[in-house]
Amino acid sequence: MDKQDLEVLASEVLEQMESGELERHEIHERLRQTLDQMRAFGMPLPDDLVALEQELSGEFLDEAQAPEVEK
């Protein structure tokens, strides 16, 4: 996979997120994988994608640490 492929992949993840095709966990995983691949190639990371990945990570961490409410 080359730089152009990674840029296209990142764009596709954003499009799928905006269209509602993927759930939050799927978006987070694909985004994390894409950013990891970009890091491996030494590519600059788009600030907006990094911020989104961090935001989703924080949300999932908060959810995991929140006590379950009995129904």
PLY file of the C-alpha trace (Angstrom):
ply
format ascii 1.0
element vertex 71
property float x
property float y
property float z
element edge 70
property int vertex1
property int vertex2
end_header
0.00 0.00 0.00
1.47 3.36 -0.97
0.88 6.90 0.29
-1.87 7.61 -2.20
-3.72 4.42 -1.21
-3.55 5.43 2.45
-4.90 8.89 1.70
-7.79 7.34 -0.23
-8.43 4.91 2.62
-8.54 7.74 5.16
-10.98 9.62 2.94
-13.18 6.53 2.60
-13.31 6.08 6.38
-14.50 9.66 6.76
-17.11 9.24 4.04
-18.42 6.04 5.63
-18.57 7.75 9.00
-20.51 10.69 7.63
-22.93 8.47 5.72
-23.60 6.27 8.73
-22.37 3.11 7.00
-20.09 2.19 9.91
-20.70 2.12 13.63
-18.45 4.09 15.98
-16.35 1.08 16.95
-15.78 0.14 13.32
-14.84 3.71 12.46
-12.41 3.84 15.37
-10.73 0.57 14.39
-10.37 1.46 10.71
-9.16 4.94 11.57
-6.61 3.55 14.03
-5.34 1.06 11.45
-5.06 3.74 8.77
-3.15 6.10 11.06
-0.83 3.26 12.12
-0.05 2.50 8.48
0.58 6.18 7.78
2.97 6.28 10.76
4.78 3.21 9.41
5.35 5.02 6.10
6.52 8.15 7.88
3.62 10.13 6.44
2.35 13.26 8.16
-0.86 12.55 10.03
-3.88 14.75 9.31
-4.64 16.68 12.49
-8.38 16.21 12.12
-8.07 12.42 11.85
-5.73 12.26 14.84
-8.16 14.37 16.87
-11.09 12.16 15.85
-9.19 9.00 16.78
-8.29 10.47 20.18
-11.87 11.59 20.77
-13.25 8.14 19.97
-10.59 6.48 22.15
-11.57 8.74 25.03
-15.27 8.00 24.58
-14.69 4.25 24.56
-12.45 4.46 27.61
-15.10 6.47 29.46
-17.75 3.93 28.50
-15.58 1.05 29.67
-14.95 2.71 33.02
-18.54 3.79 33.65
-20.45 1.61 36.08
-23.26 -0.36 34.49
-26.73 0.80 35.41
-29.13 -1.96 36.38
-32.41 -2.08 34.50
0 1
1 2
2 3
3 4
4 5
5 6
6 7
7 8
8 9
9 10
10 11
11 12
12 13
13 14
14 15
15 16
16 17
17 18
18 19
19 20
20 21
21 22
22 23
23 24
24 25
25 26
26 27
27 28
28 29
29 30
30 31
31 32
32 33
33 34
34 35
35 36
36 37
37 38
38 39
39 40
40 41
41 42
42 43
43 44
44 45
45 46
46 47
47 48
48 49
49 50
50 51
51 52
52 53
53 54
54 55
55 56
56 57
57 58
58 59
59 60
60 61
61 62
62 63
63 64
64 65
65 66
66 67
67 68
68 69
69 70
